[in-house]
Amino acid sequence: MANKKSEKVTYNKGFLTNFFAIFTIFICTSYYLPCILASMNKGKNTMNKIEDMNTFNTQLFSMSVNELKDTVELINDIVKNKIKSTIKVGSKVNVVQKTKKTSGIVTKIMNTKCLVDLSGRIYRVPMSMLEVA
């Protein structure tokens, strides 16, 4: 008789990982960020803004590492969505690099990158490197 190898049953851990990631982002957005934003008053003078940033910083320091990671992901998503909503096909943008800015025109918008025409050549540029001119 042939030797049968014991078959291991594996479960899809990706589902649970995705579920917990979405759950923690939900908790972060539904509890922590509104608390932080509610504690910040939109003052007219500079002193209120400095005090608001101080309270924001102290609340950030009180969060755990996992909550901070979720907050960073949330902020990155918000930034990406704001950039995506302001950039349209045909809009003039600047490609921001470490030492220079290059102006160009958006020709196509993808999920995380845009095709930008920079002086006759088309480049695939991440949206995080773009700003509206």
Order of alpha helices (4+ residues) and beta strands (2+ residues): alpha-alpha-alpha-alpha-beta-beta-beta-beta-beta
